[in-house]
């Protein structure tokens, strides 16, 4: 790895991988079941980016390390 960690807005070419990363994180929770299709909602970073800021953490080589959707307040989609 070169450099440190950078947090920035997600690029379009990272959205699908970011969704996969978020789903992988949710699946580590022992009570996470996908009986209602919630993981499909969680995976839909591409849909969320139209309504809110999506940030990613990347290492010095550009590898995705994390993802967060910034929800400004209770009125945000």
C-alpha positions in Angstrom: 0.0 0.0 0.0 1.2 3.5 -0.8 0.1 6.5 1.2 -2.6 6.6 3.8 -6.4 6.5 3.8 -8.5 9.1 1.9 -12.2 9.8 2.4 -13.9 11.4 -0.5 -17.1 11.4 -2.5 -17.6 8.1 -4.4 -17.0 8.0 -8.1 -19.5 6.5 -10.5 -17.2 3.7 -11.3 -17.0 2.7 -7.6 -20.7 2.6 -6.7 -21.4 -1.1 -7.5 -18.3 -2.2 -5.6 -19.2 0.1 -2.7 -22.6 -1.6 -2.5 -21.0 -5.0 -2.4 -18.7 -3.8 0.4 -21.6 -2.5 2.5 -23.5 -5.7 2.0 -20.4 -7.7 3.1 -20.3 -5.6 6.3 -24.0 -6.1 7.0 -23.6 -9.8 6.6 -21.1 -10.0 9.4 -23.9 -9.2 11.9 -25.0 -12.5 13.4 -28.7 -11.5 13.2 -28.7 -10.2 9.7 -31.2 -12.1 7.6 -32.3 -11.0 4.1 -35.9 -12.3 4.3 -37.3 -8.9 3.3 -34.8 -8.0 0.6 -33.1 -5.4 2.8 -29.7 -6.3 1.5 -30.8 -5.3 -2.0 -31.7 -1.9 -0.6 -28.3 -1.6 1.2 -26.5 -2.7 -2.0 -28.2 0.1 -4.1 -25.5 2.7 -3.6 -26.1 3.8 -7.2 -29.7 4.7 -6.3 -28.8 6.4 -3.1 -26.2 8.7 -4.6 -28.9 10.5 -6.5 -30.5 11.7 -3.2 -27.5 12.0 -0.8 -23.8 12.2 -0.5 -22.0 8.8 -0.6 -18.4 8.8 0.8 -15.8 6.1 0.4 -12.6 5.5 2.2 -9.8 4.3 -0.1 -6.2 3.3 0.6 -3.2 4.7 -1.3 -3.7 2.2 -4.1 -7.3 3.2 -4.6 -8.7 0.1 -2.9 -12.1 0.6 -1.3 -12.0 0.2 2.5 -15.4 1.6 3.5 -18.5 3.4 2.4 -21.1 5.6 4.1 -24.2 7.4 2.9 -24.5 10.8 4.6 -28.1 11.5 5.5 -28.5 15.1 6.3 -31.7 14.9 8.4 -35.0 13.0 8.8 -36.4 14.4 5.6 -33.7 12.9 3.4 -34.6 10.1 1.1 
